[in-house]
Amino acid sequence: MGAILLRVILSWAALAFSIDPRNPLVAALYEITEPILAPIRSIMPRIGMIDLSPFVAMILLEFIARAAEQYLV
């Protein structure tokens, strides 16, 4: 979940500080988070220029983590 939050912050910072998306750290972060975000993004349309898929992904991951914690403990 932290990687998704970092990606959101990085996407905002990229606008202000012109961060190169080909940077190896940025590319690795996108490779880690894209398998989670892409399916959500394909179902959920954007609202203007706002992509809510990271927000939805974090909510779903939190729900899954709490359910797993409750049922596995």
C-alpha positions in Angstrom: 0.0 0.0 0.0 2.9 2.3 0.7 4.1 1.9 -2.9 0.8 3.1 -4.2 0.9 6.1 -2.0 4.5 6.8 -3.1 3.4 6.6 -6.7 0.6 9.1 -6.1 3.0 11.5 -4.4 5.6 11.0 -7.2 3.1 11.7 -9.9 2.2 15.0 -8.3 5.9 15.8 -7.7 6.7 15.0 -11.3 4.5 17.9 -12.4 6.4 20.3 -10.1 9.9 19.0 -10.4 10.0 17.4 -13.9 11.0 13.9 -12.6 12.1 11.7 -15.4 9.8 8.6 -15.7 12.8 6.6 -17.1 14.6 6.9 -13.8 15.2 3.3 -12.6 13.5 3.9 -9.2 10.5 5.5 -10.8 10.3 2.7 -13.4 10.6 0.1 -10.6 7.8 1.7 -8.7 5.5 1.7 -11.7 6.3 -2.0 -12.4 5.4 -2.8 -8.8 2.1 -0.9 -8.7 0.8 -1.2 -12.2 -0.4 -4.8 -11.9 -2.7 -3.6 -9.0 -3.8 -0.4 -10.6 -4.4 -1.5 -14.2 -7.4 -3.8 -13.6 -9.1 -1.1 -11.4 -8.3 1.6 -14.0 -9.9 -0.6 -16.8 -13.2 -0.9 -14.8 -13.3 2.6 -13.3 -13.2 5.6 -15.7 -11.2 8.7 -14.9 -13.0 11.8 -13.6 -11.5 14.5 -15.8 -7.7 14.4 -15.2 -8.1 12.6 -11.9 -7.3 9.0 -11.6 -9.0 7.5 -8.6 -7.6 4.0 -9.1 -4.9 4.4 -6.4 -7.5 5.5 -3.9 -9.7 2.5 -4.7 -6.7 0.1 -4.6 -5.7 1.3 -1.2 -9.2 0.8 0.1 -9.4 -2.7 -1.4 -6.0 -3.6 0.0 -6.9 -2.4 3.5 -10.2 -4.3 3.3 -8.4 -7.5 2.2 -5.7 -7.1 4.9 -8.3 -6.6 7.7 -10.4 -9.6 6.5 -7.3 -11.8 6.3 -6.2 -10.6 9.8 -9.6 -11.4 11.2 -10.0 -14.8 9.6 -6.5 -16.1 9.8 -5.8 -15.2 13.5 
